Amino acid sequence: MSDVYPTEKRSAVMRRVKGRDTSPELAVRRALTALGARYRLQRKELPGSPDIVMAGRRLAIFVHGCFWHGHDCARGARVPKANRDYWTAKIARNRARDDRSRAALEALGWGVETLWECELKDESALRERLGKLLESHP
């Protein structure tokens, strides 16, 4: 089976995949700012280095891309045709790491919320969800 991209092109594409300041992350941060919430980013000292941290509320928020973290939506359930075994194993490792991070944070007394990329399209629903989350973690 031929690859969609030659190796050099695939490497260039993968290098451009961002680990922070992604569009979904920025959408969540805009919504939190509109709600008047104060937060910090990428706290490395916490398990899993959450994307958004509200230390005073002891709340960690992860913003996950559906494909990269194996969400059960249409985009997350898609497995590339090329190198299928690699991608299946990689996404399984990502999910296991996510589970470990969540458990470690909860064991430390933190609230953990995961927001999926596919859930962020409706801005009013996102603001409502975040508003309820902030109310439950004063």
C-alpha positions in Angstrom: 0.0 0.0 0.0 1.4 3.4 -0.9 1.6 6.2 1.6 -0.3 9.4 1.2 2.9 11.4 1.7 6.5 10.5 1.1 8.5 10.2 4.4 10.0 13.7 4.2 6.6 15.4 3.6 5.0 13.3 6.4 7.8 14.4 8.8 7.2 18.1 7.9 3.5 17.7 8.5 4.0 16.0 11.9 6.4 18.7 13.0 3.7 21.3 12.5 1.3 19.6 14.9 1.2 21.8 17.9 1.3 20.6 21.5 -0.1 23.9 23.0 -1.9 27.0 21.9 -4.1 24.9 19.6 -7.3 26.4 18.2 -9.4 24.3 20.6 -7.3 25.4 23.6 -7.6 29.0 22.5 -11.4 28.7 22.2 -11.6 27.4 25.8 -9.3 30.1 27.1 -11.4 32.8 25.4 -14.6 31.3 26.9 -13.0 31.2 30.4 -11.8 34.8 30.1 -15.3 35.9 29.1 -16.5 34.3 32.2 -14.0 36.2 34.3 -12.0 33.1 35.3 -8.3 33.4 36.0 -6.0 30.5 35.0 -2.5 29.4 34.3 -1.2 27.3 31.4 0.7 24.0 31.2 1.6 23.5 34.9 4.5 21.1 34.5 4.6 20.2 38.2 1.2 18.7 38.0 0.6 15.1 36.7 -0.1 15.3 33.0 0.8 19.0 32.7 -2.9 20.1 32.3 -3.6 22.6 29.5 -5.4 25.0 31.9 -5.0 25.1 35.7 -7.0 27.1 38.2 -4.9 26.5 41.3 -7.2 28.4 43.7 -10.1 26.1 42.6 -7.9 23.0 42.4 -9.3 22.5 38.9 -7.3 21.1 36.0 -8.7 21.2 32.4 -7.4 19.1 29.6 -8.4 20.1 26.0 -8.0 17.0 23.9 -7.9 16.6 20.2 -10.4 13.8 19.2 -8.0 12.0 16.9 -4.9 12.1 19.2 -6.7 11.0 22.3 -9.1 8.4 20.8 -12.5 10.1 21.5 -15.5 8.1 20.5 -16.7 10.6 17.9 -16.4 10.3 14.1 -13.0 12.0 14.0 -11.6 10.2 17.0 -12.7 6.7 15.8 -10.9 7.2 12.5 -7.7 5.2 12.2 -5.3 6.1 9.3 -5.0 3.4 6.6 -1.2 3.8 6.5 0.7 2.4 9.4 -2.5 1.3 11.2 -0.7 -0.7 13.9 1.5 2.2 14.9 -1.4 4.6 15.2 -3.6 2.2 17.1 -0.8 1.6 19.6 0.0 5.3 19.9 -3.5 6.3 20.6 -3.9 3.5 23.1 -0.7 4.8 24.9 -2.1 8.4 24.9 -5.4 7.2 26.4 -3.6 5.2 29.1 -1.4 8.2 29.9 -4.6 10.4 30.1 -6.1 7.9 32.5 -3.0 7.9 34.7 -2.8 11.7 34.8 -6.5 12.0 35.7 -6.2 9.4 38.5 -3.0 11.1 39.9 -4.6 14.6 39.9 -7.8 13.2 41.6 -5.6 11.5 44.2 -4.1 14.9 45.0 -7.5 16.3 45.5 -7.9 18.1 42.2 -11.0 18.3 40.0 -10.3 17.2 36.5 -12.3 18.1 33.4 -11.7 16.9 29.9 -13.0 19.0 27.0 -13.0 17.3 23.5 -12.3 19.2 20.3 -15.7 18.1 18.8 -17.5 19.6 21.8 -16.1 23.1 21.3 -17.9 24.0 18.1 -21.0 25.4 19.9 -19.6 28.5 21.8 -22.7 29.1 23.9 -22.8 25.4 25.0 -19.1 25.7 25.9 -19.7 28.8 28.0 -22.6 27.2 29.7 -20.6 24.1 30.5 -17.6 26.1 31.8 -19.9 28.3 33.9 -21.4 25.2 35.6 -17.9 23.9 36.1 -16.7 27.1 37.7 -19.8 27.1 40.0 -19.1 23.6 41.1 -15.4 24.5 42.0 -15.6 27.8 43.8 
